[in-house]
Protein backbone atom coordinates (compact mmCIF):
# COMPACT_ATOMS: atom_id res chain seq x y z
CA UNK A 1 0.00 0.00 0.00
CA UNK A 2 2.58 2.61 1.08
CA UNK A 3 4.77 2.77 -2.03
CA UNK A 4 6.78 6.00 -1.86
CA UNK A 5 5.93 9.42 -0.54
CA UNK A 6 2.43 10.81 -0.76
CA UNK A 7 3.69 13.38 -3.28
CA UNK A 8 5.03 10.57 -5.51
CA UNK A 9 1.70 8.73 -5.29
CA UNK A 10 -0.26 11.88 -6.17
CA UNK A 11 2.10 12.69 -9.05
CA UNK A 12 1.57 9.20 -10.48
CA UNK A 13 -2.21 9.58 -10.20
CA UNK A 14 -2.18 13.05 -11.78
CA UNK A 15 0.39 12.56 -14.55
CA UNK A 16 0.35 8.87 -15.49
CA UNK A 17 -1.94 8.55 -18.55
CA UNK A 18 -3.05 5.11 -17.30
CA UNK A 19 -4.61 6.72 -14.21
CA UNK A 20 -7.77 8.85 -13.98
CA UNK A 21 -7.34 11.45 -11.27
CA UNK A 22 -11.13 11.69 -11.02
CA UNK A 23 -11.09 8.21 -9.48
CA UNK A 24 -9.21 9.35 -6.34
CA UNK A 25 -9.51 11.61 -3.33
CA UNK A 26 -7.38 12.47 -0.32
CA UNK A 27 -8.39 12.57 3.33
CA UNK A 28 -6.63 15.38 5.18
CA UNK A 29 -6.44 16.42 8.80
CA UNK A 30 -7.96 19.89 8.71
CA UNK A 31 -5.87 22.57 10.43
CA UNK A 32 -4.23 20.02 12.70
CA UNK A 33 -7.43 19.48 14.72
CA UNK A 34 -7.53 15.86 15.84
CA UNK A 35 -10.46 14.09 14.23
CA UNK A 36 -11.43 17.03 11.98
CA UNK A 37 -10.91 15.56 8.50
CA UNK A 38 -11.83 16.69 4.99
CA UNK A 39 -12.22 14.76 1.75
CA UNK A 40 -10.67 16.45 -1.34
CA UNK A 41 -10.89 15.10 -4.91
CA UNK A 42 -7.41 14.69 -6.43
CA UNK A 43 -8.56 16.49 -9.59
CA UNK A 44 -8.82 19.72 -7.51
CA UNK A 45 -5.23 19.45 -6.27
CA UNK A 46 -2.19 21.19 -7.76
CA UNK A 47 1.14 19.76 -6.58
CA UNK A 48 3.84 22.00 -5.14
CA UNK A 49 7.21 21.44 -3.48
CA UNK A 50 6.30 21.09 0.22
CA UNK A 51 2.61 21.89 -0.17
CA UNK A 52 -0.29 21.14 -2.43
CA UNK A 53 -2.86 23.69 -3.47
CA UNK A 54 -6.65 23.58 -3.62
CA UNK A 55 -7.64 26.87 -5.20
CA UNK A 56 -5.93 29.55 -3.11
CA UNK A 57 -5.46 27.26 -0.09
CA UNK A 58 -1.93 25.97 0.53
CA UNK A 59 -1.89 22.68 2.48
CA UNK A 60 1.24 20.82 3.63
CA UNK A 61 1.59 17.21 2.50
CA UNK A 62 1.97 16.02 6.10
CA UNK A 63 -1.74 16.72 6.66
CA UNK A 64 -2.70 13.96 4.22
CA UNK A 65 -3.87 10.91 6.14
CA UNK A 66 -4.66 8.71 3.15
CA UNK A 67 -5.21 8.59 -0.60
CA UNK A 68 -8.28 6.56 -1.56
CA UNK A 69 -9.79 5.32 -4.80
CA UNK A 70 -13.52 5.95 -5.25
CA UNK A 71 -14.15 2.22 -4.80
CA UNK A 72 -12.78 2.55 -1.24
CA UNK A 73 -9.34 1.01 -1.80
CA UNK A 74 -6.67 2.87 0.19
CA UNK A 75 -3.64 3.38 -2.07
CA UNK A 76 -1.50 5.33 0.42
CA UNK A 77 -1.84 5.85 4.16
CA UNK A 78 0.30 7.68 6.68
CA UNK A 79 1.66 5.68 9.57
CA UNK A 80 -0.13 7.92 12.10
CA UNK A 81 -3.44 7.21 10.38
CA UNK A 82 -2.98 3.46 10.94
CA UNK A 83 -2.52 4.05 14.67
CA UNK A 84 -6.20 4.72 15.13
CA UNK A 85 -7.30 7.94 13.43
CA UNK A 86 -10.35 7.55 11.23
CA UNK A 87 -12.31 9.52 8.68
Secondary structure as the mmCIF struct_conf table of DSSP 4:
data_model
#
loop_
_struct_conf.conf_type_id
_struct_conf.id
_struct_conf.beg_label_comp_id
_struct_conf.beg_label_asym_id
_struct_conf.beg_label_seq_id
_struct_conf.end_label_comp_id
_struct_conf.end_label_asym_id
_struct_conf.end_label_seq_id
BEND BEND1 UNK A 4 UNK A 4
HELX_RH_AL_P HELX_RH_AL_P1 UNK A 6 UNK A 15
TURN_TY1_P TURN_TY1_P1 UNK A 17 UNK A 18
BEND BEND2 UNK A 19 UNK A 19
HELX_RH_3T_P HELX_RH_3T_P1 UNK A 21 UNK A 23
STRN STRN1 UNK A 24 UNK A 29
HELX_RH_3T_P HELX_RH_3T_P2 UNK A 30 UNK A 32
TURN_TY1_P TURN_TY1_P2 UNK A 34 UNK A 35
STRN STRN2 UNK A 37 UNK A 41
HELX_RH_3T_P HELX_RH_3T_P3 UNK A 42 UNK A 44
STRN STRN3 UNK A 45 UNK A 47
BEND BEND3 UNK A 49 UNK A 50
STRN STRN4 UNK A 51 UNK A 54
TURN_TY1_P TURN_TY1_P3 UNK A 55 UNK A 56
STRN STRN5 UNK A 57 UNK A 60
HELX_RH_3T_P HELX_RH_3T_P4 UNK A 61 UNK A 63
STRN STRN6 UNK A 64 UNK A 69
TURN_TY1_P TURN_TY1_P4 UNK A 70 UNK A 71
BEND BEND4 UNK A 72 UNK A 72
STRN STRN7 UNK A 74 UNK A 77
HELX_RH_AL_P HELX_RH_AL_P2 UNK A 79 UNK A 82
TURN_TY1_P TURN_TY1_P5 UNK A 83 UNK A 84
#
